[in-house]
Amino acid sequence: MIREKAHIENLDLKTAAYNVTHELREYRQLGSLHKGVEQVKQQLAVLDAFTAQKQQAVTTLMNLQLAGFSEKDINELIGLVTAWNKSGIGVPGFSQGNGRNSMNGFKLDDKFIGIGH
């Protein structure tokens, strides 16, 4: 390769060897930069997914407020859903009753049932 470079570029062998070494270093640095760019792309994709999830949550909160729910109502709903998730609500055999349930101090108001209907 060094002889070929020397012949093509009309260089002596020492200069051709130096140039090949220099090009190999640049190529290695380029590979490192490429890996860095790929890592940053992966991090950006994770951030984009996180941002989209948070944007969806903000949109949902705004929609609840536009539907007339107060911050207190929303916090009560969050607490209720959290309690449901922790207690296994939604599994077979669980019954909500008539729409006015109390669970761990959280009351499901009738207006929560009407969301989206």
HELIX and SHEET records of a PDB file:
HELIX    1   1 ILE A    2  ILE A    8  1                                   7    
HELIX    2   2 LEU A   13  LEU A   66  1                                  54    
HELIX    3   3 GLU A   71  SER A   87  1                                  17    
HELIX    4   4 ASP A  110  ILE A  113  1                                   4    
SHEET    1   A 2 SER A 102  MET A 103  0                                        
SHEET    2   A 2 PHE A 106  LYS A 107 -1                                        
END                                                                             
